[in-house]
Amino acid sequence: MRRLVLTAMVLAVALSGVELFAQASSATEKSLEAKEQAGWQAWKEHNAEPIKDTVPENSIDIADGTVTKGTQQILHGIASHDCTVNSFSLSSFSYMWLDKDTVLMTYTATQDATCSGKKQAGKVIASSLWQKKAGKWVSPFHQETEVPGT
């Protein structure tokens, strides 16, 4: 009987931890969604300043058939006037938690943008890796895949 009560208590404590993690992860997901939105807004406004603390030195960005590496190159690309972004919207966010400090975010982005005279895909499926480092969330990896026919 004692073993049964002890097992039930351990199970109850473990399950309460799952609920707390779910609540914490939901709040974190909303925060990361806002950071992702800020990144797209920074690109639209040619102003990398609001997101500079979220791009670590070892970052990689894959979009529009190019690979950009490192904080300076990525921030320069965001601030560059090579792209004219008329509008964008992000939707269908999903999250895969790899551990308590690492989450893979995926979503759909629609955009009306032209870069270096080339019309950008109207719709992409994007993914960003977010990691909590030294108490703050940074994104060392972002990738976009064009949805054909958009």
Buried (B, 14 or more C-beta within 10 A) or exposed (E): EEEEEEEEEEEEEEEEEEEEEEEEBEEBBEEBBEBBBEBBBBBBEBEBEBBBEBBBEEBBBBBBEEEBEBBEBBBEBBBEEEBEBEEBEBEEBEBEEEEEEBBBBBBBBBBEBBBEEEEBBBBBBBBBBBBBEEEEBBBBBBBBEBBEEE
